Amino acid sequence: MMSMDNRKRPAASSNSGNFAFCSSSFRRQPARVLIVEALPPCWSETCTVICDALDNFLSLACSLDGPCRIPLLSLYAISRQQECLLPFAQVRGNLARLHSCVEELRSIPGEGCVRGAARGGELLRQAVLDSLQQFKQYIRHTSTGNQANSNNTSVEVTVVTSQPGKGIVHHLETGLKDADLVPLKRLLVVQIGTAGDWGQDTPSPEATYAETEECLMLGTEVDLQRVENSVAAMETVLKAWLQEQGGDREHLHLLLPSPTDSLIPVCVKCDMQERLISPALLPLTPNLGVKTESALDFLPVTKVSANQSPAPQRLKVIKVLHADGVCESVLYGLPLVIRPTTCWQLDWDEMEANHNLFHALCHILRSRDLFLLLQVEPAQRSTAGGSGVYSHYVLQPSPSLSLLLKPVVSRELLLPCSLPISTQDPAPDAVQTVQGCLTQLDEEFVFNPLSLCSNLYRHLRSRGLFSQPRYPYRLQPAAVVRDHPQPPEGTKTTGSRQRGQPQSQGRHLGTHSKVRATVAPMPSSSSHPSSSSSSLGPPPAKALRPALTLLGSSSGSRRAPAPSRHKEDDDDSMVL
């Protein structure tokens, strides 16, 4: 990137909900304005690249959870006239509307001709001014009685053009010199083209110095960034919007022991920057290596019965990587140790052959300092009509008979990170200070994590003992008993006695010592002449049943089963 301003800017930093960040780091995210120059005939070459990159980026930005990274977005198109395709709108959860705006941008024809580049530059200047005016009106309308939008009072404008970037920057500087640019935080001109086009537009040092002076008079930052005509390069420009743009406070302090006898440590103030978007911020991503805390999290999600084991995960080796060519910043998640299997279902010959293959793989990777790139295909297709999600892993060798499996980020989740290699030596006094600080520390040749103590046991013990009740059971409050009084004994119906029978029965079984059942004799046949007249006649309409009386109980005796009752047996009773 070629900066048109020599002033130092705070390093870009971001927040994905990791331990080192908090959601307040995204309080001052600026609103975004994208102005796309769709002038023929160059638009026919850049239309597909810009629209595909914009469509991919918005599908990711609209689906992210966590703190809001892009509060507002507005889209302008510059063809034969200036057109606002999208007024300021929220991004999260608004994919349908944003996708329709991208399709409208894609429908702009790329054939024809315009009067000249000056006409396009004038339309770009008008689009910048119009976007600033709309932003002021939006903030004035939404900030009335709403304190949430008080921090989002700045806007960044990105202009995408295929014309020479130097001329566009000069035209915007001269055209915006007398305008009200208070809410404008940054103005970025992105020139999309080929390396040959950039060679024709290389500025001289004298011209760069003069433009820097004019930019300082403009009062805002104007950057020129040149990217190639590819979807991946254009996505990198847009993904920079997802990074934290505060810069009003450093993120961490690195404390070094003082090289002298002073108790004040040497403080190195730093900023942090995200390297990738955490897959945990995306919904429905079980195959992106989000959870690698245990082997169960790594196994494929399949529907199996409770007595069946899930099928093993299948990893396909797709590439061999050199260890010195893999950056640690693209690896994430918790690693898993891979060992040769000891499954009892394998016979001894198969297990020995598998052990030899695993040993040979570890030996070759270790001796040649190689890694393996693995790919996991989704177990089932997406229900929304997609093709599923592919996850990738890196397999690293170790001196022991084991491998280390780590998830690796893919293109969709990778954030831009420009870390140029310093060609200058540090200041001598700073080198002397740091060397004095490091000499105060103990040095270990082999790191042993058993020597580290995080006070976790004491914290969990104190938290668990104070948060749980003293007894394993909970007594019923007296208020609950008062709210549910028992009805009087004399007013209990037969149904209520039946419902209260098990409780009363249990209570008496615990207080008496014996159980004795007394059954009254059956009535004589003379009292029922109708039933004795014929042995083959129908049974009586209602047969009287004797009362069963339980006199006393024993704590060691079993309870007699309750007899079955009918609706008409209202006169029958059981005395406990």
Summary of the structure (lengths in Angstrom):
residues: 576
radius of gyration: 39.1
end to end distance: 93.5
largest distance: 134.3
contacts: 1403
relative contact order: 0.09
helix: 34%
strand: 18%
